[in-house]
Structure formats: structure tokens, C-alpha cells
Amino acid sequence: MALTINTNLGSMVVQKNLDKATKSLNQAIERMTTGYKINSAKDNPAGYAVSTKMNTQLGSISVAQDNVAIGSSLLSTVESNYDLITTHLQRIRDLTEEAANGTYGEDSVNAIKAEVEARMAEIDRIAASAEFNGIKLMDGTSNASTNGVNLQIGIDSTANSQLKLDKSLFGNAQVSVLTATAGATFLGYYTAGGTDYNKALDAVDKALKEVTSRQTQIGAIQNRLDSASDALEVQYANVTSSLSTIRDADVATESSEYIKAQILQQASASLLSTANQAPSIALNLI
């Protein structure tokens, strides 16, 4: 092997290995301090693309979970208000059945009528004031009562990611609507005699049936939302597990790589000093 001064091939080889060891050491440090084995696209282009997509999926799943929770809260609000209306309707029915007995004098009937009027007014107040996040729920004026409500409970734009709440759930819940029948108004039944009390019973039974129907629908949808929530939790866990496999660093492996790179770096640095002195041997020949 030729002995040269201008070109120190041995030093160049050691410098190359020192640079390689230093890069490995820095990479191991980065991975241990971040906890990720993919910190930029250059670390693993394919893995970086997949992990980015999975991160997007996780974000979408989290939003869908929030949507499900908010949708469930909306339905709970509607159901709670229907519970209140049902309580008033049941009391109105009891009062109407008492009045139909024919054993009450005019004063008693007027007292019954006054309570019925008060409870009807309260039902109308509930229907007018019930709202959720600015959406009127039971007065028949909102977009919900016209078109229903769409819940985005999945991560894409397919029908499987959406749940439609029927407009009937948000229909007008005022007494005049719930008890609507041919003929006199509900309160009018209290002024014309006994058979009319029977019509009043029919009207309040109609209202109770309508409210119960709406509540039954709400219960069925709540069950679907619970199922959707469970499915999203499973999906989130699976994506998280897959993302961890692709992206997360194995600390045991990286610590071993760190020690290995550190030893190689120190050895290369020591040998570089020796290699840099090799050309000085030529002075012995002069």
C-alpha cells in the first residue's frame, strides 16, 4: 500500500464511520426523547404516510364521538320535556275523568276547569321554551320540525356514518296540536255537558298516545347511539394500536442502538486521531 501525504485514505474511512456512528447516536437520542421511531418522512416514507392517515382517522373518530354524545344530549332534553308534558296530560286526564262522573256541581267543575287550563298553559309554555343549542325542539317552528336532524356519527360521508332523527320527534307539542280532533277545542268540551267529557277523554288519550310514540322513537334512537358510541370506541382502540405499532419507538431497542452508536463513535474518534498521524510516518523516510 502506497504511503502518501496529500491523501489520507485511512482518515477518510474513519471519518465516514464516525459520521455514521454520530448519526445513529443522534437518531437513537431523538427516538428515545420523542418516543417515536418515525419523527419525519425521511425516517420511513411509507410508514409516515400511513401514520398521518391514521392520525386523521383518530381525529375524525373523536369528533364523531362528540357528535354522538351531543346528539344523545339533545334527545335526552327532548325526552325530559315530554316526560313533563306526560305528567300534565295524565293529570288532565284524571281531572277529565272525574268531571265525566256527573257528581260534581258547577263550582267543582269550574275548579277542575281552572286546573286543566293551568296545566294546558304549562304544556304550551314547555313546548314554546324547549330548546337545545339554539334549536327550538317542540314548537313546530324550527328546521328540525320540518326536516329532522342529521347526526354525523361516523368518519366519512356515507349513509352508514349518518343517523337521521325524524322530524316527528320535534313536532309541535302544544295542547291544541296534540289533542287536535274534529269539532270543539279541548277546553270547549268542559262547557257543553257529559258526552263532551267523553270526547275530552278521547282527545287527551290521543295526546298521550302521540307523546308516547315520540318517546318510544327517542328510546330506540338512544339505543342506536349507544351502539354507535361502542363501535367508535372499538375503532379508536384498533387504530391507536395499529398506529403505535407503526410509529412508536421500542425504548429497549433504541437504548441498545444508543449504546452501540456511542461505543462506535468513541472508537472512531480515537482511531481518527491515529489515522490523522499516519502521513507523518513519511518524515522517517527523509
Secondary structure, 3 states (H helix, E strand, C coil): CCCCCCCCHHHHHHHHHHHHHHHHHHHHHHHHHHCECCCCHHHCHHHHHHHHHHHHHHHHHHHHHHHHHHHHHHHHHHHHHHHHHHHHHHHHHHHHHHHCCCCCCHHHHHHHHHHHHHHHHHHHHHHHHCEECCEECCCCCCHHHHHCEEEECCCCCCHHHEEEECHHHHCCCCHHHHCCCCCCCCHHHHCCCHHHHHHHHHHHHHHHHHHHHHHHHHHHHHHHHHHHHHHHHHHHHHHHHHHHHHHECCHHHHHHHHHHHHHHHHHHHHHHHHHHHHHHHHHHHC
